[in-house]
Amino acid sequence: MATARFKMKRRGVGRLLRSPMVQAEMLRRAEVIKSVAVALSPVDIHSERPGRYKGSWTTSSRARGGRRRDRATATVRNGVYYARWVEYGTEKVRAHHVLLRAAQIGGRNQ
């Protein structure tokens, strides 16, 4: 019976984690989460600009991200100043947890 041997090289693993292929996959997953977040976003029809929060979702990716800057990452964010209040709530407004729920749902749909 033949046995296979494998010797891992840290440099090769690092190259793989920063490769365009992995970066593209991370961005694809972020786009799925973004589409779920847009669908879950609340719209205040009584505000001056209804739909502003819903239309402010963006994604980005980078080859060197993470805590050690050693791997490809992707980010989903909402750029309106009140996005944190929609996510976490205030004393008077309940939390919607849009990004949290989008990550949970979007992670299952991949």
C-alpha positions, 0 to 999 in steps of 0.5 A: 500500500502506497503512502502519500507524504505532504509537507506544508510550507508556510510561505505557500499557504500565505500565498494561497490565502492572499491569492486573487482566487481567494480574494474573489471568493471572499468578495462573492460571499460579501456580495451575498451578505450585502444582498441579504442586508439590503432585503432586511433593511428597514425603510422609514417612509416618514423620513426626509430621505426614505431608503437612504439606509437601504441604498448605502450598503457597500462591499470591499475586499483586500489581499492583505487583511485580518488581524495579521494582514496575512490573508484576503478579506472582504467587508460589508458596511453601511456608510450612513452615520446612523447605521450603528443605531439601526444595528444596535438600537437606542433607548427609544428605538429597538435594535434591528441587527440587520448586518448580524442577521444578514451574515447569519442568513447569507452564510447559509446561502453560500 
